[in-house]
Structures are given as structure tokens and as C-alpha cells.
Amino acid sequence: MGLNLNMGVSIVLLGLSVGFPLMELSETAEQTQFLPLPISMSVAVEAAEAATPGQAIHAQLEIAEGRPVYEIYMLGIDLSLSKVQIDAQDGQVTVGVGEKQELTKREQMVQPDQGGPI
């Protein structure tokens, strides 16, 4: 019985020594970057579509100047591409001037088969 008690105490002490570093790690500043953001990506996309004409075609979360921002690329009615940045913490909208994207259409000429019956 004495051996089992010593073994049990050793396991508890081992668990405590392993658990303490994990508790300290969870309180570090690196862990705070995984907290939920006040502005969600769907809200940011809606704000970008309200701020500029067109439709959102791509959105991603980036870190700009140490702050989380959503970069949302908008395709305008005139095929212009613009980038809208939404601050993920306070919702501030910044619209970048886009550049016109030319829609290229490649036409293929169909050649009839050479010779032979139809």
C-alpha cells in the first residue's frame, strides 16, 4: 500500500509540474492574438460592399502596422479592381484606388475538317 501511495503522490506532483508551464503559456501575449475579433469577416465584406460599388471577390485577414485588418478585393461593374481594408478591431474603412482590369476574350476559330464526307 505504501508503494501505491508514493506512486500516486509522484503522479500528482508530475501532473502539477507539467501543468504549470501550460498555465503560464496560456497567459502570454501570443495567446491573445487568437481571441475573437470584434468585427467578423462577413460584417467586413458587407461594409466593403456598402462602401464601394461592385461585389467582393476575395477577402483575407492580414496584419497591417500591428493591427488585424481585412483586405477585401472588389470587382466593380466596369471591371475595375479595388482593395478595401476594414480594421478588424474598430471597423474603420479604407478604400484603395483600383486599377482597371481588362477582360480578355480569346476567340477560337473552328476550322472545318479537311476532306471526307459530311
Phi, psi and omega per residue, in radians:
M1 nan -0.620 3.132
G2 -1.110 -0.632 3.129
L3 -1.166 -0.740 3.130
N4 -1.135 -0.642 3.119
L5 -1.167 -0.764 3.101
N6 -1.101 -0.702 3.133
M7 -1.150 -0.703 3.117
G8 -1.119 -0.731 3.113
V9 -1.137 -0.683 3.123
S10 -1.110 -0.715 -3.138
I11 -1.157 -0.733 3.119
V12 -1.104 -0.783 3.126
L13 -1.127 -0.681 3.095
L14 -1.102 -0.749 3.108
G15 -1.080 -0.691 3.115
L16 -1.173 -0.718 -3.117
S17 -1.209 -0.565 3.087
V18 -1.317 -0.610 -3.088
G19 -1.261 -0.567 -3.090
F20 -1.092 -0.810 3.116
P21 -1.084 -0.584 3.123
L22 -1.165 -0.644 3.106
M23 -1.154 -0.721 3.123
E24 -1.148 -0.677 -3.132
L25 -1.121 -0.676 -3.091
S26 -1.223 -0.263 -3.134
E27 -1.718 0.111 -3.099
T28 -1.397 2.903 -3.121
A29 -1.162 -0.512 -3.136
E30 -1.101 -0.580 -3.115
Q31 -1.268 -0.450 -3.115
T32 -1.203 -0.351 3.125
Q33 -1.253 -0.187 3.125
F34 -1.707 0.122 3.085
L35 -1.257 2.654 3.116
P36 -1.055 2.497 3.137
L37 -1.522 2.561 3.137
P38 -1.095 -0.571 3.141
I39 -1.874 2.124 3.132
S40 -1.441 2.891 -3.133
M41 -1.144 -0.668 -3.127
S42 -1.146 -0.663 3.077
V43 -1.167 -0.670 3.123
A44 -1.131 -0.708 3.113
V45 -1.121 -0.748 3.101
E46 -1.068 -0.713 3.126
A47 -1.150 -0.683 3.122
A48 -1.156 -0.711 3.129
E49 -1.207 -0.495 3.078
A50 -1.340 -0.517 -3.083
A51 -1.429 -0.482 -3.097
T52 -2.336 2.593 3.068
P53 -1.264 2.536 3.129
G54 2.064 -2.875 -3.066
Q55 -2.275 2.489 3.090
A56 -1.223 2.307 3.132
I57 -2.035 -0.268 3.136
H58 -2.775 2.409 3.093
A59 -2.456 2.471 3.103
Q60 -2.651 2.725 3.107
L61 -1.669 2.241 3.139
E62 -2.240 2.875 2.997
I63 -1.892 2.048 3.135
A64 -2.150 2.116 -3.118
E65 0.953 0.675 3.088
G66 1.388 0.073 -3.125
R67 -2.088 2.540 3.088
P68 -1.329 2.233 3.094
V69 -2.329 2.562 3.020
Y70 -1.609 2.238 3.014
E71 -1.768 2.089 -3.086
I72 -2.121 2.153 3.127
Y73 -1.658 2.254 -3.074
M74 -1.967 2.375 3.039
L75 -1.812 2.018 -3.100
G76 -1.382 2.947 3.127
I77 -1.083 -0.579 3.135
D78 -1.549 0.303 3.131
L79 1.184 0.347 3.048
S80 -1.413 2.596 -3.137
L81 -1.954 2.208 3.102
S82 -2.297 2.711 -3.139
K83 -1.982 2.251 3.100
V84 -2.007 2.310 3.073
Q85 -1.923 2.277 3.096
I86 -2.063 2.123 3.095
D87 -1.171 2.180 -3.058
A88 -1.314 -0.179 3.140
Q89 -1.757 -0.702 -3.099
D90 -2.070 -0.074 3.070
G91 1.393 0.186 3.138
Q92 -1.123 2.328 -3.088
V93 -1.793 2.275 3.044
T94 -2.212 2.129 -3.115
V95 -1.798 2.198 3.068
G96 -1.612 2.572 3.115
V97 -1.293 2.253 -3.076
G98 -1.569 2.987 3.074
E99 -2.060 2.485 -3.076
K100 -1.221 2.238 3.112
Q101 -1.765 2.174 3.135
E102 -1.429 2.271 3.084
L103 -1.512 1.972 -3.123
T104 -1.718 2.412 -3.130
K105 -2.184 2.098 -3.133
R106 -1.714 2.079 3.118
E107 -1.663 2.339 3.103
Q108 -1.847 2.306 3.075
M109 -1.557 2.263 3.125
V110 -1.612 2.123 3.126
Q111 -1.652 2.345 3.080
P112 -1.173 2.665 3.091
D113 -1.069 2.499 3.140
Q114 -1.471 2.013 3.048
G115 1.277 3.085 3.091
G116 1.484 2.767 -3.135
P117 -1.285 2.712 3.119
I118 -1.562 nan nan
